[in-house]
Structure formats: C-alpha cells, structure tokens
Amino acid sequence: MLAAGLDTTANMIALGTFALLRNLDQLSALRAEPELADQAVEELLRYLTVADPAVRTALEDVEVEGQLIRAGDTVTLSFQAANRDPARFPEPDRLDLRRRAVGHVAFGHGAHQCLGQQLARVEMRIALPALLRRFPTLRLAVDPSEVPLREQNNIYGVRALPVTWDEN
C-alpha cells in the first residue's frame, strides 16, 4: 500500500502546489485560513484527479442513463470526467478551495476504491500547509506554460516544478 501510494501522493502534492501557484486567490485563501486544509485537499483531489481511467467488464446487463451495457461489454470509466461533471460540481473547471467536494471519485468507487486513500489525504493535509508555512513567498520560477507535465504516464503530474522564494 505504501509503495503503490507513493507516486500518486507525490504527484498530487506537486501538482496541487502547481495548481495553487497558478490560482493565487486560492493560495492566499489557504495561507490566510489554514483550517481550509481539509476542504482544500478534497477540492484538489477533485480538480486534479491524477489516476488514469479504469477499465471494467460488465458482469450482467445494466442500463445506465438510457444506455444498455451488456454482460461482457468493456467500459472505460473516467474519474477525471466524473469529477468535472457540471451536474455534480457547479463550475467544475474552477479551483475553489471553499467548495464542498464531497462525492468526488479521485480514489475510485465501490469495491475498487483505493485502500490507501486516507493515508494520501493525511499526507496532503500535512504537506501542503507545511510547505506554505515554511516558504511564505513561494512562487513559480517560470511561466506556467514552461512547467513540464507528466501526461504520458499512468499517473498525471509534473516532471519538475521550478519554484523560487524570498530569503528571510
């Protein structure tokens, strides 16, 4: 469980930091209100969803939203798309740390839900506020378009996050 969660959690922390550095109003809110950390983690999980889609095979005929899926059919489930569903999350493409992002599926759902999800949450709840406390002037050292992303891997993230800060 620790090994499987290392890559996803490390990428969520780095990508979450990148998202905050790109959304300075949200970064300021988290710095001003550290008690937002729990909500911020859930919103970052919803907004970023680093795990790639899941492939499942239907065991029996089932109808979903008027679409018949027959037993034996293979379906692809996109956690990213589900977490950006405007019917579930108003303005889904906007990062809002005050959003109550309950019900996101960043860790999957049902029998296939991630066993390490609580550990990942705890690590993010500790790491992000600690990073912002330790480096209160943390900012991107390059234009956001220059940050290299991990787009071809099973886990989405950043390859590197060039940052800088002022010395105290």
C-alpha positions as a printed NumPy array, in Angstrom:
array([[  0.   ,   0.   ,   0.   ],
       [  2.829,   2.432,   0.783],
       [  4.666,   1.717,  -2.472],
       [  1.511,   1.978,  -4.597],
       [  0.582,   5.299,  -2.999],
       [  3.995,   6.927,  -3.265],
       [  3.771,   8.018,  -6.911],
       [  0.168,   9.188,  -6.725],
       [  0.6  ,  11.124,  -3.475],
       [  3.901,  12.696,  -4.527],
       [  2.307,  13.82 ,  -7.778],
       [ -0.79 ,  15.133,  -6.001],
       [  1.371,  17.231,  -3.666],
       [  3.479,  18.624,  -6.526],
       [  0.517,  19.122,  -8.851],
       [ -1.55 ,  20.596,  -6.015],
       [  1.245,  23.069,  -5.303],
       [  1.357,  23.96 ,  -9.008],
       [ -2.427,  24.459,  -9.073],
       [ -2.236,  26.737,  -6.033],
       [  0.646,  28.746,  -7.515],
       [ -1.458,  29.216, -10.664],
       [ -4.536,  30.25 ,  -8.665],
       [ -3.16 ,  32.942,  -6.398],
       [ -6.543,  33.819,  -4.895],
       [ -6.893,  30.221,  -3.708],
       [ -3.292,  30.152,  -2.483],
       [ -3.933,  33.337,  -0.496],
       [ -7.111,  31.867,   0.991],
       [ -5.268,  28.743,   2.174],
       [ -2.416,  30.805,   3.604],
       [ -4.875,  33.075,   5.434],
       [ -7.086,  30.217,   6.625],
       [ -5.031,  27.081,   7.309],
       [ -8.217,  25.463,   8.643],
       [ -9.273,  25.202,   4.977],
       [ -6.679,  22.419,   4.534],
       [ -9.168,  19.519,   4.729],
       [-11.533,  21.131,   2.229],
       [ -8.585,  22.198,   0.058],
       [ -7.303,  18.631,  -0.165],
       [-10.706,  17.313,  -1.258],
       [-11.071,  20.068,  -3.854],
       [ -7.547,  19.496,  -5.185],
       [ -8.272,  15.759,  -5.449],
       [-11.456,  16.523,  -7.383],
       [ -9.893,  19.216,  -9.542],
       [ -6.695,  17.327, -10.42 ],
       [ -7.587,  13.588, -10.269],
       [ -4.164,  12.126, -11.114],
       [ -5.181,   8.48 , -11.672],
       [ -5.953,   7.394, -15.205],
       [ -9.265,   5.891, -16.323],
       [-10.367,   2.459, -15.162],
       [-11.461,  -0.316, -17.496],
       [-14.192,  -2.661, -16.277],
       [-16.199,  -5.52 , -17.767],
       [-19.916,  -5.717, -17.065],
       [-20.87 ,  -8.962, -15.312],
       [-24.54 ,  -8.6  , -16.211],
       [-26.732,  -6.429, -18.412],
       [-27.218,  -2.995, -16.906],
       [-28.758,   0.232, -18.139],
       [-27.007,   3.492, -17.322],
       [-28.664,   6.772, -18.3  ],
       [-30.657,   5.013, -21.02 ],
       [-27.613,   3.206, -22.431],
       [-27.66 ,  -0.596, -22.305],
       [-24.358,  -2.16 , -21.316],
       [-24.448,  -5.888, -21.957],
       [-22.76 ,  -8.557, -19.864],
       [-19.21 ,  -8.951, -21.18 ],
       [-19.033,  -5.402, -22.562],
       [-15.943,  -3.457, -21.598],
       [-16.403,   0.11 , -20.417],
       [-13.905,   2.832, -19.605],
       [-14.611,   4.945, -16.546],
       [-13.026,   8.386, -16.496],
       [-12.563,   9.652, -12.959],
       [-11.407,  12.974, -14.39 ],
       [-14.633,  13.424, -16.357],
       [-16.794,  12.386, -13.402],
       [-15.026,  14.904, -11.166],
       [-15.654,  17.657, -13.739],
       [-19.36 ,  16.83 , -14.185],
       [-21.215,  20.175, -14.041],
       [-24.361,  18.382, -12.861],
       [-22.464,  17.366,  -9.708],
       [-19.955,  20.213,  -9.288],
       [-21.009,  23.718, -10.399],
       [-18.247,  25.481, -12.354],
       [-16.203,  22.26 , -12.356],
       [-13.223,  23.735, -14.209],
       [-12.643,  26.342, -11.497],
       [-10.486,  25.557,  -8.462],
       [-12.454,  26.612,  -5.366],
       [-10.976,  25.577,  -2.025],
       [-14.213,  26.542,  -0.281],
       [-16.188,  24.065,  -2.402],
       [-17.557,  21.06 ,  -0.543],
       [-16.088,  18.496,  -2.953],
       [-17.651,  15.516,  -1.202],
       [-18.567,  12.707,  -3.531],
       [-15.605,  13.057,  -5.892],
       [-14.201,   9.813,  -7.264],
       [-10.484,  10.639,  -7.309],
       [ -9.872,   7.383,  -5.431],
       [-12.326,   5.308,  -7.444],
       [-15.552,   3.97 ,  -6.021],
       [-17.102,   0.838,  -4.618],
       [-15.14 ,  -2.394,  -4.49 ],
       [-12.28 ,  -0.801,  -6.436],
       [-11.875,   2.229,  -4.177],
       [ -8.255,   2.934,  -3.194],
       [ -7.254,   1.32 ,   0.087],
       [ -4.645,   3.986,   0.765],
       [ -6.905,   6.991,   0.304],
       [ -6.863,   8.041,   3.967],
       [ -3.069,   7.923,   4.068],
       [ -2.904,  10.066,   0.911],
       [ -5.299,  12.595,   2.44 ],
       [ -3.281,  12.816,   5.647],
       [ -0.023,  13.275,   3.735],
       [ -1.546,  16.086,   1.655],
       [ -3.148,  17.742,   4.701],
       [  0.26 ,  17.854,   6.373],
       [  2.482,  18.627,   3.36 ],
       [  0.631,  21.499,   1.694],
       [  0.13 ,  23.755,   4.745],
       [  3.667,  22.952,   5.97 ],
       [  5.114,  23.933,   2.591],
       [  3.203,  27.214,   2.59 ],
       [  4.244,  27.984,   6.19 ],
       [  7.889,  27.183,   5.542],
       [  8.014,  29.169,   2.285],
       [  5.522,  32.036,   2.601],
       [  6.785,  33.715,  -0.581],
       [  6.869,  30.53 ,  -2.674],
       [  6.098,  31.233,  -6.32 ],
       [  6.722,  29.791,  -9.77 ],
       [ 10.185,  30.499, -11.163],
       [  8.971,  30.078, -14.755],
       [  5.862,  30.831, -16.741],
       [  3.206,  28.16 , -16.026],
       [  3.358,  27.068, -19.688],
       [  7.009,  26.087, -19.14 ],
       [  6.281,  23.604, -16.333],
       [  6.831,  20.123, -17.808],
       [  3.857,  17.849, -17.206],
       [  3.699,  14.061, -16.93 ],
       [  0.968,  13.476, -19.476],
       [  2.04 ,  10.127, -20.908],
       [  2.218,   8.22 , -17.618],
       [ -0.443,   6.254, -15.74 ],
       [ -0.293,   8.931, -13.072],
       [ -0.661,  12.565, -14.15 ],
       [  1.654,  15.105, -12.567],
       [  4.576,  17.451, -13.098],
       [  8.033,  16.281, -14.159],
       [  9.581,  19.256, -12.38 ],
       [  8.189,  22.297, -10.58 ],
       [ 10.63 ,  25.213, -10.81 ],
       [  9.901,  27.496,  -7.851],
       [ 11.607,  30.328,  -6.009],
       [ 11.076,  32.272,  -2.802],
       [ 12.493,  35.267,  -0.981],
       [ 15.122,  34.749,   1.696],
       [ 14.072,  35.917,   5.157]])
